[in-house]
């Protein structure tokens, strides 16, 4: 990445509540950018800027010269508001109205932390917009067919859970499995601790459990649920609310209720932060036990740089978010542009294949360069960006 200055950086203040919202467009490719909209108490402009830069990287990483999906630039939106606040939906609608010119012209967005796609779609319609991704429509060969394909894909359910909620976790799980394969570690018995049990964390736990790994801890807003013999992931998924909080009445006799940060200290080879940004810092990384070998970033920016450096000294690899959680974004575009259809098996197979190739390339590059997976991911992006710029056009 060359110039770190984003193309556009906006701060909006809601005239009703005084709450702030942000939009950062890091780069444009063919005049369009991509990045979700998050809503959380404490969201900042700097946070959104970092996420927007990460989106530029995610788009570049999935560039396939033979595919129909053409990478876009990176962007991100954020609103400083608790999504559970009774005023949150009104704030969201007013934010979208204010951002309407940008969404109509060059920013495609969708669900992110604190917001589900159905809530985004409802608010988008109320704000007078056609779609949260309408800026990309001019780039499609057949807009009507593409929109129908994506709508059909969002209607697909697997075991009662929407396909759109599962593909990201499928990608995260595949990232874990590639790391285990390269290290020669068997799936059966490998222990996993997951922080966050919403869309990404819940799906990741499901796919890893079904692959034979043992999910020994899950953290939500109420604390940590743990069992060294393994949690019943399917029971916990069925007992969670819309925000990923598990009804403690569904716990089994051997399931223990522990404090929130306990997910860090349980004995596990794999830790998956799948909730908020900046959750693992230089202080609490000390809680991570000696069995840990990988921290897999399902959330955006969950491990601070100082913590990552300290973990590396202890032999714990951090698999970076820009690769690990990029499957959700890519799935939207693979479906819309027509690389895949509205079919769960096809979506999972394509996601697994793409993520496995990316993770394997990143880890091989890290090993050959003697560097971290994050540095290797940045190097891969640096190789790809000039190719994208040369073929499709690039704004800063």
Secondary structure, 3 states (H helix, E strand, C coil): CCCCCCCEEEEEECCCCCCEEEEEECCEECCEEECCEEEECCCCHHHHHHHHHHHHHHHHHCCCCCCCCCCCEEEEEEEECCCCCCCHHHHHHHHHHHCHHHHHHCEECCCECCECHHHHHHHHHHCCCCCCCHHHHHHCCCHHHHHHHHHHHHHCEECCEEHHHHHHHHHHHHHHHHHHHHHCCCCCCCEEEEECCCHHHHHHHHHHHHCCCEEEEEEECCEEEECCCCCCHHHHHHCECCCCCECHHHCCCCCEEECCCHHHHCCCCEEEECCCCCCECCCHHHHCCCCCCEEECCCCCCECHHHHHHHHHCCCEEECHHHHCCHHHHHHHHHHHCCCCCCHHHHHHHHHHHHHHHHHHHHHHHHHHCCCHHHHHHHHHHHHHHHHHHHHCEEC
